């Protein structure tokens, strides 16, 4: 057997550079490159190996380890999980900075490979700088924090363990059902140790992404369920995007006359103006979607996890006779809500259902009602677009950008407004991270999407709270010549949680940026010059004061090339887009001296009775 003598780190990167994926006859490299920050624990091993690769696995320097994982996850999401990045860090704080990113990737089922440096395997100099000393075991380091937030986790104690671990890592990363964060912990001494690795490890390997078909008996049973339904409703989730099932979904919808409601991850599965698109579902949903969800006798979940926002905390589906049919590659999701499970690929299964349902079509009256809801909601969106506040900012942006351009967001009040209000005119033009609703995701993720699809303009919408948590990758975009448009909305605090605080009787306590007085954080507002902040990082900056100036700023920004643009504007946190026909379960204190809290608890007790068992 032919071998090559390499360090463990060199072998690792050589392996990553020759991994490819294939689906529907299309092939591409799986790893676009390596994000990293070098430090104690990876500079001598991974760092030397990266330099030796001479660009065969491109290296990008991030400014924050958490941010680099967000960029990789966003890249993978936009690529429909067919390509991703690896991320490396030093030991200690460099590694634990990536834990939040790992959780986000795993919750959202996005493949990312994390390569944190680790303590010495041979233990002679222990405890080393940044080492956690654990009295129960000498084999524990802070990298064990990755175990619960990774789909696969391993620690490479010896170079000869690497091959088996890498193959398992690739199995998970390329699995439609099992994918998420994969963490390989790399002791700093082992990274530099040499071994005679088998040559086959460095030959090009193509991993086929399968389109799993449903069990034939269950498929026929599913068709019968649909055939006997009077008010069926499709819930389109992220699996429609990942499976590239747009055409199959539209064909079935038009053939059978079944309306579609969309989750955050599934928005854009059907374009906004399709007459059978009810828009957003759940706690951030539209009236039509939520009313018909309450009445539905069959809910067809396509690639959805049925999160609490989608199900309105299990109050959305209230028909006593409702049944669930769940089409999902993941078994855990296919069986939710006691549904009939079709554990299969969305595209091929929707196509097969269409063949079985050529004799089925919903009543004219049902389809007519759906179309009326679609038209009424479009008129409501137009009204909100002209009514000031954050809704008007969304409207100006939505009407300015091209259909193929991408809007991106993650946390705060913006996701709820975007879910309801954004008019999707192309399938991959809406990018929301709402599985983890992670503040700090937006700017780094915008960079990742732009790297995934350089021909599109990317528009990041980020609140002031999330901006302050993580804006470091503006510097990375300046260094790399990456153009992303960042709209920073300043409402002087955490407006979303402020509204939630009011709803539970706490009057927004602790959510506004205020100076401290004897009574607490009740003084004058803390004024932050976001424009100066962005300019100091190297971005092109605009500071519009009204809608007309925002339109002009967007026009000017469109001509900027090879650097990030920040458009900083103030919005009134009191001008909010309300909810429609839905609820979200946020428990209220059962005992309180405050009358507002007492009243909120009474409302909560009355509302939560609608939950499904």
LOZA-754127 format. One line per 8 residues: for each residue x, y, z of C-alpha. Coordinates in nm, 3 decimals, always signed. Example, Ala and Ser with C-alpha at 12.3 -4.5 7.8 and 13.67 -1.06 7.14 Angstrom:
// residues 2
+1.230,-0.450,+0.780  +1.367,-0.106,+0.714
//
This chain:
// residues 613
+0.000,+0.000,+0.000  +0.138,+0.340,-0.101  +0.174,+0.593,+0.175  +0.262,+0.962,+0.221  +0.443,+1.088,+0.526  +0.262,+1.398,+0.648  +0.179,+1.567,+0.974  -0.170,+1.507,+1.099
-0.266,+1.867,+1.012  -0.122,+1.838,+0.661  -0.309,+1.512,+0.601  -0.632,+1.665,+0.729  -0.621,+1.957,+0.486  -0.511,+1.740,+0.194  -0.814,+1.520,+0.258  -1.055,+1.814,+0.275
-0.927,+1.953,-0.054  -1.031,+1.641,-0.252  -1.382,+1.585,-0.112  -1.660,+1.638,-0.368  -2.038,+1.598,-0.364  -2.281,+1.500,-0.638  -2.658,+1.530,-0.680  -2.871,+1.508,-0.994
-2.558,+1.468,-1.203  -2.396,+1.791,-1.078  -2.060,+1.775,-0.898  -1.869,+2.032,-0.696  -1.600,+2.049,-0.425  -1.760,+2.023,-0.083  -1.524,+2.259,+0.100  -1.491,+2.607,-0.043
-1.203,+2.684,+0.192  -1.096,+2.736,+0.552  -1.192,+3.017,+0.787  -0.963,+3.069,+1.081  -0.783,+3.271,+1.342  -0.441,+3.134,+1.433  -0.323,+3.128,+1.790  -0.190,+2.908,+2.066
-0.300,+2.559,+1.972  -0.332,+2.574,+1.591  -0.066,+2.805,+1.447  +0.214,+2.547,+1.435  +0.001,+2.258,+1.308  -0.296,+2.378,+1.101  -0.124,+2.711,+1.032  +0.183,+2.547,+0.881
-0.033,+2.305,+0.681  -0.243,+2.589,+0.535  +0.070,+2.770,+0.424  +0.203,+2.452,+0.264  -0.123,+2.403,+0.071  -0.039,+2.717,-0.134  -0.404,+2.809,-0.193  -0.537,+2.463,-0.285
-0.768,+2.504,+0.014  -0.811,+2.883,+0.033  -0.767,+3.038,+0.377  -0.964,+3.340,+0.499  -0.886,+3.533,+0.816  -1.195,+3.620,+1.021  -1.208,+3.870,+1.306  -1.417,+3.660,+1.542
-1.438,+3.283,+1.572  -1.815,+3.280,+1.624  -1.860,+3.500,+1.319  -1.661,+3.267,+1.095  -1.895,+2.979,+1.182  -2.196,+3.200,+1.103  -2.042,+3.287,+0.767  -1.986,+2.918,+0.693
-2.340,+2.823,+0.798  -2.496,+3.099,+0.587  -2.283,+2.993,+0.291  -2.402,+2.633,+0.333  -2.765,+2.742,+0.366  -2.753,+2.946,+0.047  -2.582,+2.657,-0.132  -2.866,+2.425,-0.024
-2.611,+2.233,+0.188  -2.414,+2.121,-0.119  -2.101,+2.312,-0.014  -1.955,+2.455,+0.306  -1.639,+2.576,+0.485  -1.414,+2.441,+0.757  -1.334,+2.666,+1.055  -1.026,+2.650,+1.276
-0.944,+2.818,+1.606  -0.688,+2.820,+1.883  -0.754,+2.636,+2.209  -0.944,+2.788,+2.502  -1.147,+3.104,+2.428  -1.085,+3.077,+2.054  -1.250,+2.738,+2.056  -1.541,+2.821,+2.287
-1.620,+3.128,+2.077  -1.733,+2.880,+1.811  -1.981,+2.694,+2.035  -2.269,+2.933,+1.961  -2.205,+2.897,+1.589  -2.201,+2.520,+1.625  -2.539,+2.523,+1.800  -2.684,+2.744,+1.527
-2.559,+2.513,+1.251  -2.688,+2.197,+1.419  -3.030,+2.340,+1.505  -3.071,+2.463,+1.147  -2.934,+2.134,+1.001  -2.647,+2.311,+0.823  -2.312,+2.140,+0.756  -2.003,+2.310,+0.898
-1.672,+2.151,+1.000  -1.509,+2.289,+1.315  -1.141,+2.227,+1.388  -1.061,+2.372,+1.731  -0.711,+2.338,+1.870  -0.691,+2.134,+2.188  -0.459,+2.071,+2.485  -0.153,+1.843,+2.462
-0.237,+1.476,+2.414  +0.087,+1.364,+2.581  +0.008,+1.585,+2.883  +0.371,+1.655,+2.985  +0.342,+2.035,+3.014  -0.008,+2.034,+3.158  -0.172,+2.253,+3.262  -0.096,+2.466,+2.958
-0.213,+2.819,+2.889  -0.595,+2.830,+2.855  -0.640,+2.472,+2.979  -0.940,+2.383,+3.191  -0.826,+2.153,+3.473  -1.093,+1.896,+3.546  -1.046,+1.693,+3.867  -1.265,+1.410,+3.738
-1.070,+1.339,+3.417  -0.745,+1.440,+3.250  -0.911,+1.390,+2.911  -1.155,+1.683,+2.944  -1.098,+2.022,+2.787  -1.324,+2.315,+2.704  -1.375,+2.148,+2.364  -1.607,+1.901,+2.535
-1.856,+2.189,+2.529  -1.904,+2.109,+2.160  -2.042,+1.760,+2.231  -2.411,+1.852,+2.280  -2.417,+2.102,+1.991  -2.242,+1.881,+1.733  -2.390,+1.606,+1.518  -2.052,+1.431,+1.531
-1.768,+1.495,+1.775  -1.426,+1.339,+1.807  -1.083,+1.410,+1.952  -0.779,+1.294,+1.751  -0.536,+1.158,+2.011  -0.301,+1.000,+1.753  -0.238,+1.070,+1.383  -0.343,+0.718,+1.282
-0.695,+0.787,+1.416  -0.748,+1.063,+1.161  -0.863,+0.857,+0.860  -1.153,+0.686,+1.039  -1.265,+1.012,+1.198  -1.259,+1.204,+0.870  -1.472,+0.946,+0.691  -1.731,+0.957,+0.970
-1.725,+1.337,+0.961  -1.797,+1.338,+0.587  -2.075,+1.083,+0.627  -2.254,+1.317,+0.867  -2.179,+1.640,+0.683  -2.319,+1.508,+0.355  -2.624,+1.336,+0.508  -2.951,+1.523,+0.429
-3.101,+1.389,+0.754  -2.806,+1.396,+0.996  -2.610,+1.704,+0.896  -2.511,+1.985,+1.129  -2.192,+2.093,+1.302  -1.911,+1.838,+1.300  -1.630,+1.901,+1.549  -1.286,+1.741,+1.534
-1.076,+1.845,+1.833  -0.707,+1.864,+1.744  -0.451,+1.844,+2.028  -0.175,+2.087,+1.940  +0.106,+1.833,+1.966  -0.075,+1.573,+1.754  -0.132,+1.830,+1.478  +0.244,+1.843,+1.423
+0.319,+1.469,+1.449  +0.400,+1.277,+1.130  +0.250,+0.949,+1.010  +0.260,+0.737,+0.696  -0.095,+0.792,+0.573  -0.241,+0.565,+0.302  -0.235,+0.731,-0.039  -0.603,+0.653,-0.108
-0.698,+0.902,+0.161  -0.588,+1.183,-0.071  -0.760,+1.066,-0.388  -1.064,+1.258,-0.509  -1.377,+1.117,-0.345  -1.732,+1.198,-0.457  -2.009,+1.171,-0.199  -2.348,+1.124,-0.361
-2.630,+1.316,-0.194  -2.922,+1.074,-0.229  -3.281,+1.155,-0.313  -3.445,+0.906,-0.084  -3.784,+0.776,-0.197  -4.079,+0.711,+0.032  -4.205,+0.368,+0.123  -4.455,+0.267,-0.147
-4.727,+0.161,+0.098  -4.698,+0.485,+0.299  -4.697,+0.689,-0.022  -5.026,+0.534,-0.134  -5.171,+0.591,+0.213  -5.061,+0.954,+0.194  -5.234,+0.997,-0.140  -5.554,+0.857,+0.011
-5.532,+1.100,+0.302  -5.505,+1.391,+0.060  -5.780,+1.258,-0.165  -6.029,+1.255,+0.123  -5.935,+1.597,+0.262  -6.172,+1.892,+0.224  -5.941,+2.161,+0.356  -5.581,+2.045,+0.307
-5.296,+2.287,+0.378  -4.929,+2.252,+0.284  -4.674,+2.386,+0.533  -4.361,+2.455,+0.328  -4.039,+2.443,+0.530  -3.668,+2.467,+0.461  -3.665,+2.118,+0.309  -3.828,+2.261,-0.005
-3.521,+2.480,-0.056  -3.263,+2.217,+0.038  -3.429,+1.964,-0.192  -3.470,+2.221,-0.473  -3.834,+2.110,-0.487  -3.983,+2.440,-0.611  -4.116,+2.313,-0.941  -4.249,+1.990,-0.787
-4.429,+2.188,-0.515  -4.583,+2.432,-0.760  -4.696,+2.150,-0.989  -4.875,+1.968,-0.707  -5.025,+2.290,-0.569  -5.167,+2.395,-0.905  -5.282,+2.046,-1.000  -5.457,+1.970,-0.670
-5.551,+2.322,-0.565  -5.386,+2.292,-0.222  -5.282,+2.622,-0.058  -4.936,+2.679,+0.086  -4.833,+2.849,+0.410  -4.463,+2.912,+0.468  -4.231,+2.883,+0.766  -3.938,+3.123,+0.809
-3.701,+2.866,+0.655  -3.953,+2.784,+0.382  -4.043,+3.138,+0.275  -3.995,+3.170,-0.098  -4.091,+2.806,-0.162  -4.377,+2.954,-0.364  -4.346,+3.310,-0.491  -4.547,+3.569,-0.300
-4.796,+3.650,-0.579  -4.896,+3.292,-0.653  -5.274,+3.287,-0.590  -5.247,+2.979,-0.367  -4.973,+3.125,-0.146  -5.114,+3.229,+0.192  -4.779,+3.364,+0.308  -4.631,+3.332,+0.655
-4.770,+3.083,+0.905  -4.780,+3.086,+1.283  -4.688,+3.341,+1.547  -4.550,+3.574,+1.279  -4.808,+3.471,+1.021  -5.074,+3.628,+0.801  -5.449,+3.620,+0.870  -5.526,+3.384,+0.581
-5.258,+3.131,+0.670  -5.357,+3.121,+1.036  -5.733,+3.109,+0.978  -5.704,+2.821,+0.731  -5.454,+2.645,+0.959  -5.718,+2.648,+1.233  -5.973,+2.496,+0.995  -5.747,+2.249,+0.811
-5.847,+1.883,+0.820  -5.511,+1.775,+0.674  -5.177,+1.947,+0.728  -4.906,+1.840,+0.483  -4.569,+1.937,+0.629  -4.295,+1.948,+0.366  -3.947,+1.978,+0.513  -4.054,+2.152,+0.835
-3.947,+2.096,+1.196  -4.281,+2.234,+1.327  -4.110,+2.482,+1.559  -4.316,+2.674,+1.813  -4.331,+2.981,+1.589  -4.469,+2.769,+1.304  -4.731,+2.596,+1.518  -4.807,+2.907,+1.727
-4.697,+2.708,+2.031  -4.920,+2.417,+1.925  -5.234,+2.631,+1.892  -5.236,+2.678,+1.514  -5.418,+2.358,+1.412  -5.749,+2.336,+1.597  -5.978,+2.123,+1.379  -6.069,+1.824,+1.603
-6.039,+1.595,+1.298  -5.707,+1.730,+1.172  -5.452,+1.479,+1.046  -5.084,+1.536,+0.971  -4.884,+1.407,+0.676  -4.514,+1.480,+0.717  -4.269,+1.462,+0.428  -3.915,+1.498,+0.562
-3.572,+1.340,+0.516  -3.529,+1.337,+0.895  -3.715,+1.064,+1.082  -3.750,+1.277,+1.395  -3.945,+1.539,+1.197  -4.146,+1.295,+0.986  -4.307,+1.148,+1.300  -4.399,+1.476,+1.472
-4.759,+1.555,+1.571  -4.844,+1.186,+1.533  -4.831,+1.233,+1.158  -4.815,+0.981,+0.877  -4.438,+0.975,+0.809  -4.293,+0.997,+0.460  -3.921,+0.987,+0.535  -3.802,+1.091,+0.192
-3.670,+1.365,-0.034  -3.914,+1.651,-0.095  -3.866,+1.683,-0.471  -3.912,+1.321,-0.581  -4.190,+1.255,-0.330  -4.395,+1.559,-0.435  -4.353,+1.447,-0.795  -4.474,+1.096,-0.708
-4.771,+1.231,-0.512  -4.872,+1.443,-0.811  -4.886,+1.129,-1.026  -5.107,+0.955,-0.770  -5.340,+1.254,-0.734  -5.435,+1.334,-1.093  -5.799,+1.269,-0.995  -5.799,+1.507,-0.696
-5.870,+1.880,-0.676  -6.004,+2.093,-0.392  -6.341,+2.268,-0.424  -6.368,+2.590,-0.622  -6.500,+2.767,-0.312  -6.194,+2.667,-0.107  -5.951,+2.782,-0.374  -6.146,+3.104,-0.418
-6.122,+3.174,-0.047  -5.747,+3.120,-0.057  -5.707,+3.362,-0.346  -5.914,+3.622,-0.162  -5.686,+3.590,+0.143  -5.382,+3.630,-0.086  -5.520,+3.950,-0.239  -5.634,+4.097,+0.091
-5.294,+4.039,+0.248  -5.117,+4.199,-0.046  -5.330,+4.511,+0.009  -5.246,+4.507,+0.381  -4.874,+4.484,+0.301  -4.905,+4.788,+0.074  -5.077,+4.979,+0.355  -4.800,+4.892,+0.605
-4.531,+4.985,+0.352  -4.675,+5.338,+0.348  -4.738,+5.374,+0.721  -4.396,+5.466,+0.862  -4.167,+5.284,+1.104  -3.984,+4.962,+1.042  -4.257,+4.838,+0.805  -4.197,+5.134,+0.575
-3.820,+5.069,+0.574  -3.890,+4.709,+0.470  -4.121,+4.836,+0.196  -3.868,+5.081,+0.055  -3.603,+4.810,+0.040  -3.839,+4.545,-0.104  -3.951,+4.777,-0.382  -3.595,+4.886,-0.463
-3.400,+4.562,-0.492  -3.398,+4.323,-0.787  -3.598,+3.997,-0.759  -3.278,+3.789,-0.735  -3.118,+3.997,-0.459  -3.110,+3.853,-0.107  -3.251,+4.001,+0.213  -3.097,+3.854,+0.529
-3.187,+3.876,+0.897  -3.187,+3.669,+1.215  -3.309,+3.822,+1.540  -3.516,+4.094,+1.702  -3.843,+4.238,+1.573  -3.727,+4.235,+1.211  -3.775,+3.859,+1.146  -4.143,+3.871,+1.239
-4.203,+4.174,+1.018  -4.005,+4.030,+0.728  -4.183,+3.694,+0.751  -4.517,+3.868,+0.707  -4.426,+4.158,+0.480  -4.143,+4.057,+0.246  -4.259,+3.990,-0.109  -4.040,+3.705,-0.233
-3.997,+3.719,-0.610  -3.728,+3.453,-0.643  -3.685,+3.131,-0.448  -3.342,+3.193,-0.286  -3.392,+3.564,-0.221  -3.500,+3.540,+0.147  -3.249,+3.426,+0.409  -3.365,+3.412,+0.771
-3.191,+3.224,+1.049  -3.475,+3.153,+1.288  -3.398,+2.810,+1.424  -3.165,+2.969,+1.680  -3.269,+3.335,+1.631  -2.908,+3.426,+1.699  -2.814,+3.788,+1.755  -2.482,+3.861,+1.587
-2.545,+3.627,+1.294  -2.651,+3.886,+1.040  -2.337,+4.066,+0.922  -2.112,+3.761,+0.913  -2.389,+3.564,+0.742  -2.431,+3.835,+0.480  -2.065,+3.790,+0.396  -2.115,+3.414,+0.368
-2.411,+3.450,+0.131  -2.219,+3.695,-0.088  -1.932,+3.445,-0.111  -2.182,+3.174,-0.204  -2.348,+3.383,-0.475  -2.135,+3.682,-0.585  -2.374,+3.782,-0.867  -2.650,+3.876,-0.624
-2.664,+4.186,-0.410  -2.703,+4.097,-0.042  -2.899,+4.326,+0.191  -2.853,+4.261,+0.562  -3.115,+4.408,+0.794  -2.984,+4.428,+1.150  -3.105,+4.600,+1.464  -2.879,+4.808,+1.681
-2.865,+4.541,+1.953  -2.749,+4.269,+1.718  -2.506,+4.507,+1.545  -2.335,+4.589,+1.874  -2.294,+4.220,+1.952  -2.100,+4.139,+1.637  -2.003,+4.374,+1.355  -1.640,+4.262,+1.331
-1.669,+4.105,+0.988  -1.714,+4.447,+0.829  -1.335,+4.461,+0.863  -1.302,+4.119,+0.697  -1.519,+4.235,+0.405  -1.303,+4.545,+0.364  -0.989,+4.330,+0.360  -1.135,+4.080,+0.112
-1.314,+4.332,-0.112  -1.658,+4.181,-0.042  -1.962,+4.403,-0.109  -2.257,+4.358,+0.129  -2.526,+4.619,+0.198  -2.596,+4.650,+0.573  -2.902,+4.840,+0.695  -2.851,+4.926,+1.063
-3.183,+5.012,+1.228  -3.134,+5.212,+1.547  -3.429,+5.189,+1.786  -3.221,+5.243,+2.101  -3.236,+4.900,+2.247  -3.393,+4.558,+2.225  -3.728,+4.650,+2.072  -3.852,+4.295,+2.016
-3.793,+4.184,+2.373  -3.916,+4.523,+2.490  -4.249,+4.451,+2.327  -4.253,+4.102,+2.472  -4.177,+4.246,+2.816  -4.476,+4.477,+2.786  -4.699,+4.187,+2.688  -4.614,+4.002,+3.012
-4.671,+4.313,+3.223  -4.309,+4.422,+3.278  -4.324,+4.743,+3.073  -4.006,+4.686,+2.875  -3.781,+4.666,+3.182  -3.411,+4.633,+3.097  -3.453,+4.656,+2.718  -3.376,+5.022,+2.641
-3.033,+5.183,+2.611  -3.052,+5.433,+2.897  -2.804,+5.591,+3.135  -2.816,+5.484,+3.498  -2.993,+5.696,+3.757  -3.079,+5.632,+4.123  -3.390,+5.447,+3.998  -3.191,+5.225,+3.759
-3.152,+5.241,+3.380  -3.408,+5.519,+3.345  -3.196,+5.817,+3.242  -3.129,+5.983,+2.909  -3.088,+5.764,+2.601  -2.738,+5.636,+2.525  -2.667,+5.789,+2.185  -2.451,+5.575,+1.958
-2.306,+5.706,+1.632  -2.342,+5.393,+1.422  -2.239,+5.577,+1.106  -1.907,+5.682,+1.260  -1.858,+5.331,+1.393  -1.909,+5.175,+1.048  -1.691,+5.434,+0.878  -1.408,+5.367,+1.123
-1.414,+5.001,+1.015  -1.375,+5.097,+0.650  -1.731,+5.076,+0.516  -1.900,+5.323,+0.284  -2.165,+5.492,+0.500  -2.500,+5.663,+0.436  -2.726,+5.818,+0.701  -3.072,+5.880,+0.553
-3.327,+6.068,+0.764  -3.647,+5.969,+0.582  -3.784,+5.733,+0.316  -3.683,+5.951,+0.024  -3.326,+5.977,+0.150  -3.325,+5.600,+0.205  -3.419,+5.544,-0.160  -3.139,+5.777,-0.267
-2.892,+5.598,-0.037  -2.988,+5.262,-0.185  -2.936,+5.396,-0.537  -2.594,+5.535,-0.447  -2.500,+5.216,-0.264  -2.575,+5.009,-0.574  -2.279,+5.170,-0.751  -2.030,+5.089,-0.473
-1.804,+4.795,-0.554  -1.566,+4.576,-0.355  -1.642,+4.710,-0.007  -1.929,+4.687,+0.243  -2.192,+4.960,+0.258  -2.367,+5.058,+0.582  -2.694,+5.251,+0.575  -2.765,+5.373,+0.927
-3.110,+5.504,+1.013  -3.327,+5.560,+1.317  -3.668,+5.397,+1.354  -3.940,+5.446,+1.613  -3.959,+5.137,+1.834  -4.322,+5.221,+1.916  -4.436,+5.180,+1.554  -4.478,+4.804,+1.537
-4.639,+4.559,+1.299  -4.892,+4.365,+1.502  -4.978,+3.998,+1.506  -5.256,+3.836,+1.307  -5.479,+3.552,+1.426  -5.207,+3.382,+1.627  -5.027,+3.341,+1.960  -4.685,+3.255,+2.101
-4.646,+3.091,+2.440  -4.445,+3.315,+2.675  -4.521,+3.222,+3.039  -4.620,+3.504,+3.273  -4.534,+3.514,+3.643  -4.807,+3.330,+3.833  -4.763,+3.549,+4.142  -4.680,+3.919,+4.134
-4.739,+4.242,+4.328  -4.774,+4.429,+3.997  -5.129,+4.473,+3.864  -5.004,+4.472,+3.504  -4.838,+4.134,+3.556  -5.151,+3.999,+3.722  -5.363,+4.108,+3.425  -5.113,+3.957,+3.182
-5.122,+3.628,+3.371  -5.501,+3.618,+3.348  -5.485,+3.673,+2.970  -5.221,+3.400,+2.947  -5.436,+3.149,+3.136  -5.729,+3.220,+2.906  -5.526,+3.189,+2.586  -5.316,+2.882,+2.650
-5.620,+2.654,+2.673  -5.612,+2.631,+2.293  -5.289,+2.427,+2.295  -5.292,+2.081,+2.138  -5.209,+1.787,+2.368
//
